[in-house]
Amino acid sequence: MATSTAPKLPGFLGRLANFYVGNRRMFSGKWMQNLEQKNPIVAKLNDVLNLAPAVKWGLSIVPIGLALSGAVPPEKVDIKQSAALGTTGIVWTYYGFLLSRMNPGMLSLMLVNASMAAVHCTNFFRGITYKKQEAKRPENPTKNE
């Protein structure tokens, strides 16, 4: 357990949070420390700076793949969800540029956030364009006979 200069929080949740403040390792038990000493790759994967981008890539690969393949038609795009995810992608990419300490994990996290912003902003504009085109269409087109 790492020590920190942050103020200590009271109660059960405080004890739980205080245990993880300043600790970059996801699993910090004795068995994991032994495994990390034997295999340095496990130590890299157990670091939150490397694990967070890997998990986010795992969650993001499906929307990115669907956007690249064009499998989602514009009428099925959820505009509010795309706007929210695109905005958070933009915000977290910008925040990543502000960090002074860069490592491959942080660069990967910036890349996944930028790709999520691009995918969801594209879907947002596809959905908006489709809705505008639908609004311009007449309700009952007349046939020329």
C-alpha positions as CSV (number, residue, x, y, z in Angstrom):
1,M,0.0,0.0,0.0
2,A,1.4,3.4,-1.0
3,T,1.3,6.4,1.2
4,S,-0.2,9.7,0.1
5,T,-0.4,13.2,1.3
6,A,-4.1,13.4,0.3
7,P,-6.6,13.9,3.2
8,K,-7.9,10.7,4.7
9,L,-11.6,9.9,4.2
10,P,-13.7,8.6,7.1
11,G,-15.8,5.4,7.2
12,F,-15.8,2.2,5.2
13,L,-15.8,3.8,1.8
14,G,-13.0,6.1,3.0
15,R,-10.9,3.1,4.1
16,L,-11.5,1.5,0.7
17,A,-10.6,4.7,-1.2
18,N,-7.6,5.5,1.0
19,F,-6.1,2.0,0.2
20,Y,-6.1,2.9,-3.5
21,V,-5.0,6.6,-3.3
22,G,-1.5,6.8,-4.9
23,N,-1.5,3.0,-5.8
24,R,-1.1,2.5,-9.5
25,R,-1.4,-1.2,-9.3
26,M,-4.7,-2.9,-10.0
27,F,-3.9,-6.0,-8.0
28,S,-1.4,-5.5,-5.1
29,G,-1.6,-8.8,-3.2
30,K,1.5,-10.8,-2.3
31,W,0.7,-13.4,-5.0
32,M,0.6,-10.7,-7.6
33,Q,3.9,-9.2,-6.4
34,N,5.6,-12.6,-6.7
35,L,4.1,-13.0,-10.2
36,E,5.3,-9.5,-11.2
37,Q,8.9,-10.4,-10.0
38,K,8.9,-13.5,-12.1
39,N,7.3,-12.0,-15.2
40,P,7.9,-8.3,-16.0
41,I,5.1,-8.3,-18.6
42,V,2.6,-8.9,-15.8
43,A,4.0,-5.9,-13.9
44,K,3.3,-3.7,-17.0
45,L,-0.2,-5.1,-17.5
46,N,-1.0,-4.6,-13.8
47,D,-0.2,-0.9,-14.0
48,V,-3.3,1.2,-14.3
49,L,-1.7,3.5,-16.8
50,N,-1.4,0.5,-19.2
51,L,-4.5,-1.4,-18.2
52,A,-7.0,1.5,-18.6
53,P,-6.2,2.0,-22.3
54,A,-6.4,-1.7,-22.9
55,V,-9.8,-2.0,-21.3
56,K,-11.1,1.1,-23.2
57,W,-9.8,-0.2,-26.5
58,G,-11.7,-3.4,-25.7
59,L,-14.9,-1.5,-25.2
60,S,-14.4,0.8,-28.2
61,I,-13.4,-1.6,-30.9
62,V,-17.0,-2.6,-31.7
63,P,-18.3,1.0,-32.4
64,I,-15.2,1.8,-34.3
65,G,-15.6,-1.3,-36.4
66,L,-19.2,-0.6,-37.1
67,A,-18.5,2.9,-38.1
68,L,-15.7,1.9,-40.5
69,S,-17.9,-0.8,-42.1
70,G,-20.9,1.4,-42.4
71,A,-23.1,-1.3,-40.8
72,V,-25.2,1.1,-38.8
73,P,-27.7,2.9,-41.1
74,P,-28.2,6.6,-40.3
75,E,-31.9,6.1,-39.2
76,K,-30.7,3.8,-36.3
77,V,-28.0,6.2,-35.0
78,D,-28.9,7.5,-31.5
79,I,-28.1,11.2,-31.8
80,K,-28.0,11.9,-28.1
81,Q,-25.7,9.0,-27.3
82,S,-23.4,9.9,-30.2
83,A,-23.3,13.6,-29.1
84,A,-22.5,12.6,-25.5
85,L,-19.8,10.0,-26.4
86,G,-18.3,12.4,-29.0
87,T,-18.1,15.2,-26.5
88,T,-16.5,13.1,-23.9
89,G,-14.0,11.8,-26.5
90,I,-13.1,15.4,-27.3
91,V,-12.8,16.5,-23.7
92,W,-10.6,13.5,-22.7
93,T,-8.4,13.9,-25.7
94,Y,-7.8,17.6,-24.8
95,Y,-7.1,16.6,-21.2
96,G,-4.6,14.1,-22.5
97,F,-2.7,16.8,-24.3
98,L,-2.5,18.8,-21.1
99,L,-0.7,16.1,-19.2
100,S,3.0,16.7,-18.8
101,R,4.0,13.1,-18.2
102,M,3.6,11.0,-21.3
103,N,4.1,7.3,-21.6
104,P,2.8,4.7,-24.1
105,G,-0.3,4.1,-22.0
106,M,-1.3,7.7,-21.9
107,L,-0.7,8.1,-25.6
108,S,-2.9,5.0,-26.3
109,L,-5.6,6.5,-24.1
110,M,-5.5,9.7,-26.0
111,L,-5.7,7.8,-29.3
112,V,-8.7,5.7,-28.2
113,N,-10.5,8.9,-27.0
114,A,-9.7,10.7,-30.3
115,S,-11.0,7.8,-32.3
116,M,-14.1,7.6,-30.2
117,A,-14.7,11.3,-30.7
118,A,-14.2,10.9,-34.5
119,V,-16.6,7.9,-34.7
120,H,-19.3,9.3,-32.6
121,C,-19.1,12.9,-34.0
122,T,-19.4,11.3,-37.5
123,N,-22.4,9.3,-36.4
124,F,-23.9,12.4,-34.8
125,F,-23.7,14.3,-38.0
126,R,-24.9,11.4,-40.1
127,G,-28.0,11.2,-37.8
128,I,-28.6,14.9,-37.9
129,T,-28.3,14.9,-41.7
130,Y,-30.7,12.0,-42.1
131,K,-33.3,13.7,-39.8
132,K,-33.1,17.0,-41.8
133,Q,-33.6,15.1,-45.1
134,E,-36.5,13.2,-43.6
135,A,-38.1,16.5,-42.5
136,K,-37.8,18.0,-46.0
137,R,-39.5,15.0,-47.7
138,P,-43.2,15.4,-48.3
139,E,-45.5,13.2,-46.2
140,N,-47.6,11.8,-49.1
141,P,-45.8,12.1,-52.4
142,T,-48.3,12.3,-55.3
143,K,-47.8,10.1,-58.3
144,N,-48.1,11.6,-61.8
145,E,-50.5,9.4,-63.8
